[in-house]
Amino acid sequence: MLNVLLTGGSGFIGKNFMEKYGAKYNIFAPASDEVDLTKIREVSEYFEGKRFDVVVHAAGKSDGYTGSVVEADNLIMFKNVQYEAILHGVKKLLVIGDAADFDRKRPIENIAETDFGKSIPQEGYGLGRYLITMLARKDKISTVLRFFTVYGKYCDVGASKTMELIARGVTGKKTAEIERDKEYSAIYVDDAVKVIAAFIDNDFEKGEYNVASDVPLTLTDVARTAKRLAKKDLRQVDIAVKYDTPDVSYTASVEKLKAVMPKLKFTSHSSAIRQVYEHLMKHKSQAKAKKAEK
């Protein structure tokens, strides 16, 4: 059984990964009060005496409610984990990234891994993610799994427009409001953790991989599916799109991922939305946005 160090185990993706693969791998997932990843001494002490075959770095600090982020801390956390992983002979470091490392002022439409670095993000969070990707390129063990939008159980509806629209079907009697429709690349969390496990188990070429379903979503797709599900449960959900002109696309090419995982079958978005809806129906407290900590 492989020893896997998972940072960010209490987060959305980490929690789903633990739930799905906790019996397959020997997973170490220290809480933030157990190891402060921004402090190299604490990271070093945690690595000492342990042998990790793989590190999955999913930890990150951000505040989705105010828009502020601690990009310096994110960079320091990765650098500390990367340093100790290399020092202790870890064979594989998987970095759970996002598309903020592309410059969002430029069009992100069917964007490929080879487009990375053509323009450097200027805002703090994106620049931090860009620098993490650049640092990952410098070693022989790191691979960046670049997610665009991930949705599923345990995702905060206040931090995800996709989840917010699905939650409207659960709460009912509220309008699903969309400022502008948008086409974007997304992946159901069950598929996301399946991809992570595949990279743990296989010696795929090191580098960067866009991770998303091969079929994009639109916000109105999500809202209409949520409305249909709610109607079956005798709840009314209206859909209001403020502006007719759609927003710019936010889509990824996943040809590189499909080349190394040709048998990967993505969950259809309609099926995934239904599963998220059913989960929220059983856990209605999760259909409300979490309150920001003061």
Phi, psi and omega per residue, in radians:
M1 nan 2.259 -3.113
L2 -1.264 2.464 3.016
N3 -1.557 2.074 -3.081
V4 -2.089 2.162 2.993
L5 -1.593 2.116 3.119
L6 -1.988 1.997 3.012
T7 -1.578 2.592 -3.105
G8 1.292 0.551 -3.089
G9 -1.158 -0.358 3.133
S10 -1.593 -0.045 3.127
G11 -1.419 3.126 -3.069
F12 -0.991 -1.010 -3.114
I13 -1.234 -0.730 -3.133
G14 -1.052 -0.733 -3.133
K15 -1.124 -0.732 3.103
N16 -1.158 -0.671 3.120
F17 -1.127 -0.777 3.122
M18 -1.038 -0.768 -3.090
E19 -1.142 -0.674 -3.055
K20 -1.423 -0.648 -2.970
Y21 -2.141 0.255 -3.138
G22 -1.078 -0.466 3.139
A23 -1.563 -0.314 -3.102
K24 -1.485 -0.644 -3.111
Y25 -2.044 2.743 2.992
N26 -1.558 1.646 -2.967
I27 -1.673 2.253 3.010
F28 -1.841 2.100 -3.093
A29 -2.332 1.380 -3.095
P30 -1.161 2.425 3.079
A31 -1.282 2.836 -3.089
S32 -1.126 -0.504 3.106
D33 -1.415 -0.144 3.070
E34 -1.589 -0.695 3.098
V35 -2.436 2.086 3.026
D36 -1.542 1.868 -3.033
L37 -1.177 -0.221 3.095
T38 -1.438 -0.131 -3.114
K39 -1.940 1.943 -3.027
I40 -1.053 -0.596 -3.123
R41 -1.116 -0.745 -3.140
E42 -1.189 -0.663 3.111
V43 -1.146 -0.765 3.139
S44 -1.079 -0.751 3.140
E45 -1.131 -0.598 3.140
Y46 -1.226 -0.682 3.124
F47 -1.202 -0.521 -3.029
E48 -1.047 2.227 3.078
G49 1.431 0.020 3.123
K50 -1.997 2.683 3.076
R51 -2.130 1.895 3.124
F52 -1.777 2.269 3.063
D53 -1.395 -0.647 -3.083
V54 -2.448 2.482 2.971
V55 -2.016 2.245 3.015
V56 -1.906 1.931 -3.063
H57 -1.712 1.724 -3.133
A58 -1.968 0.051 -3.095
A59 -1.309 2.569 3.077
G60 -2.944 2.641 3.107
K61 -1.973 2.274 3.078
S62 -2.808 2.884 3.064
D63 -2.267 1.668 -3.079
G64 -1.249 -0.112 -3.087
Y65 -1.567 -0.642 -3.126
T66 -1.816 -0.217 -3.120
G67 1.556 -0.144 3.136
S68 -1.419 2.600 3.116
V69 -2.395 2.780 3.113
V70 -1.852 1.260 -3.024
E71 -1.131 -0.580 3.123
A72 -1.125 -0.728 3.115
D73 -1.103 -0.711 3.113
N74 -1.038 -0.740 3.140
L75 -1.167 -0.757 3.129
I76 -1.124 -0.739 3.131
M77 -1.028 -0.828 3.139
F78 -1.087 -0.798 -3.087
K79 -1.070 -0.708 3.116
N80 -1.118 -0.797 3.140
V81 -1.144 -0.743 3.129
Q82 -1.066 -0.801 -3.115
Y83 -1.055 -0.847 -3.098
E84 -1.216 -0.597 3.110
A85 -1.099 -0.788 3.121
I86 -1.145 -0.783 -3.109
L87 -1.048 -0.626 -3.067
H88 -1.734 0.285 2.985
G89 1.266 0.441 3.076
V90 -1.134 2.348 -3.055
K91 -1.441 -0.420 -3.005
K92 -2.606 2.257 3.079
L93 -2.138 1.976 3.133
L94 -1.753 2.111 -3.104
V95 -1.761 2.062 3.100
I96 -1.456 1.775 -3.060
G97 -1.886 -3.024 3.050
D98 -2.564 2.996 -2.990
A99 -1.338 0.113 3.058
A100 -1.128 -0.272 3.123
D101 -1.334 -0.090 2.901
F102 -1.578 2.649 3.098
D103 -1.286 1.920 -3.063
R104 -1.288 -0.122 3.047
K105 -1.342 -0.230 3.078
R106 -1.781 2.730 3.138
P107 -1.056 2.346 3.054
I108 -2.017 1.498 -3.085
E109 -2.318 2.015 -3.066
N110 0.880 0.741 -3.024
I111 -1.317 2.418 -3.091
A112 -1.857 2.869 3.132
E113 -1.030 -0.559 -3.121
T114 -1.224 -0.199 3.095
D115 -1.435 -0.193 -3.135
F116 -1.090 2.356 3.070
G117 1.552 -0.077 3.113
K118 -1.239 -0.429 3.051
S119 -2.571 2.336 -3.048
I120 -1.626 2.272 3.098
P121 -1.030 2.497 -3.118
Q122 -1.767 -0.443 3.135
E123 -1.380 2.724 -2.931
G124 -1.024 -0.874 -3.074
Y125 -1.110 -0.821 -3.136
G126 -1.076 -0.697 3.114
L127 -1.118 -0.700 3.091
G128 -1.068 -0.777 3.112
R129 -1.142 -0.649 3.098
Y130 -1.064 -0.788 -3.122
L131 -1.165 -0.613 3.076
I132 -1.100 -0.772 3.108
T133 -1.087 -0.711 3.112
M134 -1.115 -0.718 3.102
L135 -1.138 -0.660 3.128
A136 -1.103 -0.545 3.122
R137 -1.187 -0.357 -2.994
K138 -1.456 -0.241 -3.113
D139 -1.906 -3.090 -3.082
K140 -1.860 0.124 -3.050
I141 -2.143 -0.254 -2.975
S142 -1.584 2.457 2.992
T143 -2.316 2.295 3.120
V144 -1.690 2.105 3.019
L145 -1.713 1.865 -2.985
R146 -1.652 1.809 3.097
F147 -1.552 2.532 3.115
F148 -1.722 -1.138 3.009
T149 -2.362 2.235 3.079
V150 -2.069 2.342 3.119
Y151 -2.368 2.713 -3.123
G152 2.676 -3.054 -3.091
K153 -1.094 2.564 -3.106
Y154 1.386 -0.044 3.073
C155 -1.400 2.301 -3.133
D156 -1.190 2.148 -3.124
V157 -1.166 -0.353 3.113
G158 -1.372 -0.207 -3.104
A159 -1.964 0.131 -3.073
S160 -2.536 2.082 3.104
K161 -1.121 -0.634 3.095
T162 -1.028 -0.857 -3.128
M163 -1.175 -0.648 3.124
E164 -1.042 -0.755 -3.118
L165 -1.194 -0.676 3.079
I166 -1.121 -0.703 -3.121
A167 -1.117 -0.484 3.088
R168 -1.049 -0.614 3.108
G169 -1.170 -0.503 -3.127
V170 -1.401 -0.772 -3.091
T171 -1.362 -0.588 3.105
G172 1.136 3.031 3.078
K173 0.943 0.407 3.099
K174 -2.380 2.620 -3.134
T175 -1.469 2.334 3.019
A176 -1.430 1.796 -3.030
E177 -1.627 2.273 3.118
I178 -2.241 2.137 -3.136
E179 -1.193 -0.921 3.049
R180 -2.446 2.430 3.059
D181 -1.142 2.690 -3.053
K182 -2.646 2.387 3.018
E183 -1.672 2.299 -3.080
Y184 -2.635 2.703 3.091
S185 -1.476 2.362 -3.104
A186 -2.549 2.884 3.081
I187 -2.576 2.434 3.068
Y188 -1.229 2.471 -3.001
V189 -1.081 -0.566 3.097
D190 -1.058 -0.674 3.086
D191 -1.247 -0.637 -3.136
A192 -1.061 -0.824 -3.115
V193 -1.260 -0.461 3.056
K194 -1.128 -0.685 3.098
V195 -1.139 -0.766 3.119
I196 -1.021 -0.794 3.132
A197 -1.083 -0.667 3.130
A198 -1.113 -0.659 3.110
F199 -1.267 -0.463 3.028
I200 -1.207 -0.754 -2.993
D201 -1.427 -0.388 -3.028
N202 -2.085 2.660 3.131
D203 -1.627 1.134 3.072
F204 -1.223 2.730 -3.138
E205 -1.039 2.322 3.095
K206 -1.090 2.567 3.096
G207 2.662 -2.568 3.109
E208 -2.055 2.474 3.132
Y209 -2.358 2.192 2.959
N210 -1.243 2.323 -3.120
V211 -2.137 1.923 3.127
A212 -2.857 2.843 3.032
S213 -1.112 2.680 3.099
D214 -1.388 -0.017 3.076
V215 -2.069 2.039 3.125
P216 -1.197 2.845 3.059
L217 -1.925 2.852 2.852
T218 -2.171 2.742 3.131
L219 -1.079 -0.644 3.120
T220 -1.217 -0.516 3.013
D221 -0.982 -0.844 -3.085
V222 -1.133 -0.819 -3.095
A223 -1.098 -0.724 -3.126
R224 -1.178 -0.672 3.094
T225 -1.136 -0.742 3.103
A226 -1.106 -0.693 3.121
K227 -1.107 -0.745 3.142
R228 -1.128 -0.739 3.123
L229 -1.132 -0.708 3.134
A230 -1.138 -0.674 -3.116
K231 -1.067 -0.651 3.108
K232 -1.112 -0.472 3.118
D233 -1.729 0.305 3.050
L234 1.122 0.655 3.035
R235 -2.104 2.518 -3.098
Q236 -1.781 2.252 3.057
V237 -2.271 2.173 3.074
D238 -1.688 2.701 3.120
I239 -2.079 2.203 3.128
A240 -2.177 2.074 3.069
V241 -1.848 2.028 -2.999
K242 -1.163 -0.792 -3.100
Y243 -2.096 2.424 -3.125
D244 -1.248 -0.536 -3.104
T245 -1.298 2.138 -3.101
P246 -1.220 2.716 3.068
D247 -1.294 2.923 3.119
V248 -1.157 2.598 -3.129
S249 -1.205 2.771 3.123
Y250 -2.448 1.260 -2.967
T251 -2.180 2.665 -3.053
A252 -2.123 2.562 2.906
S253 -1.423 2.291 3.124
V254 -2.038 0.400 -3.118
E255 -1.094 -0.638 -3.139
K256 -1.148 -0.738 3.106
L257 -1.112 -0.771 -3.115
K258 -1.170 -0.462 3.127
A259 -1.194 -0.627 3.140
V260 -1.581 -0.327 3.111
M261 -2.222 1.125 -3.038
P262 -1.117 -0.365 -3.118
K263 -1.650 0.049 -3.127
L264 -1.161 2.173 3.083
K265 -1.917 2.050 3.141
F266 -1.391 2.461 3.009
T267 -1.143 2.310 3.108
S268 -1.083 2.562 -3.114
H269 -1.104 -0.628 3.133
S270 -1.088 -0.732 3.107
S271 -1.189 -0.725 -3.127
A272 -1.134 -0.766 3.126
I273 -1.076 -0.707 3.108
R274 -1.077 -0.749 -3.135
Q275 -1.140 -0.678 3.096
V276 -1.156 -0.752 3.111
Y277 -1.009 -0.827 -3.127
E278 -1.122 -0.652 3.088
H279 -1.112 -0.785 -3.127
L280 -1.177 -0.545 3.065
M281 -1.097 -0.610 3.135
K282 -1.445 -0.377 -3.099
H283 -2.306 1.239 -2.980
K284 -1.143 -0.366 3.083
S285 -1.125 -0.454 3.130
Q286 -1.408 -0.111 3.097
A287 -1.488 0.075 3.092
K288 -2.032 2.545 3.140
A289 -1.114 2.472 3.072
K290 -1.225 2.577 3.102
K291 -1.420 2.411 3.114
A292 -1.160 2.412 3.091
E293 -1.298 2.428 -3.136
K294 -1.615 nan nan
